[in-house]
Amino acid sequence: MNQIVALDKNKHRRHNILTGDLSRSETHHVCQVYVSEFSVLAGECPIIFLKSKDGDALESCALLGITPGKNLFWQEGKWQGAYIPATLRAYPFYLHYKDSIGINPIICIDASSISLNDFSGVGQRLFNDSGDATPTLLEASNLLRGIHQQKIQSREFIRCLTEMDLFREQVVTVDLPANTKHNLTGVFCVTKERISELSNSDFLRLREKGYLTAIYAHMFSLHQSGNLSQLFKKYQARVLH
């Protein structure tokens, strides 16, 4: 279980941390991704939009598996893809927001990933003896700073598309062995039909904002359900044999 706590240089000054541990992503069949990642993800997995936990807005997510609790991209102890989403690379660091506006987030950490021990020599210090951030923490902070900016950009992107009524609830179908299919519901996507129905002014607005590339990447990514099918079949074959 994750134990998310605020990073504190006094409490965690002498703690070590394990970074780059993607094994925790094994149970994530979806993860939040951002507009700047759409183009690199479009050839690997479906990029979909799901309702946020509070149900007030949509969030852009990468579909990494077919059923909850199974990430098909994490197999044989390694990532089975060319790109790892930023939210997964950031682990065990997180951003916590005190309000919905999302200003000045607090850096948090999974307490289960830190220890006063050095993890058999592979752990990294968060702070030096003087209380200054180590290169490991500085690198993580830079990644989180980028994620914060991407969150803002993605929120504006989704707000704009929502105002234009571009999202439609869809069913994503994934082919499984024995000629069966698995249907994923509760998924929102931008459809080709809605794009074609846009007024010239709205289409130009999307182009001026630089959103068309992300929209087309999202629409193209929906064809990557076949990649999930292949990963599923490969996983099933290993289980059966």
C-alpha positions, 0 to 999 in steps of 0.5 A: 500500500502506498503511504503518501506523505509530504517530503520534509527535509528535517524528517527525511534528511538521512533517508535513502530512496529507490528510484526508477522502480516501475514494478508498482505500475503492475496494477495500473491498467490506466495512468494519467498522461498529458497532452505533450505525451500524446504524440509519443504514446499514440503508436503504443496504446489507446489514449482515452478520456475518463471521468475524474474521481469527483466526476466534475471533469475528464482526465486524459489517460493511457490505457495500459491494460484490459482489466483493472489490476493488470498493466500489460506493459509491465511483464517479465520485470521490464517495460514492454514499450518504447515510452514510459508515461511521466507519472510512472517515471516520477514514482515514488514522488507525487504532487499534492494540491491543496485546492482545485486551482492547482497552484504551488503543489506540495512534493510528496513521497511514498513513505514505503519507498524510503528507508534509513537503510541504503537498500543494499547499496542501490538507494540514493540519499534525498538530502545531504548532511547539510539539508540540501537536495541531492542530485537525485531529489533535484532530478525528481523535482525537475520532472515534477515541475514539468508534470505540473506545467503539463497538468495545467496545459492538459486541463486547458486542452480538455476544457476547450474540447469540452466547451466545443462538445467534442467528447463522445462516450465510446466503447473500446473493443479489444480482441482476445483469444478464441475469437472473443472480444472485451468491451471497455465502457465509460470511455470518452473520445473525440470522434471524426464526425464531431471534428467534421461538424466543427465550424470554421471558427472553432477549427481555426481556434483549435489550430491556433492553440496547437491542439489539432496535433494532440487531437489527431494523435488521440484519435490515431491511438485508438487503433492501438487496442490491437497492441493490447491484444498482442500483449494479452495473448503473449501474457496468456501464452506464458501463463498457460505454458 
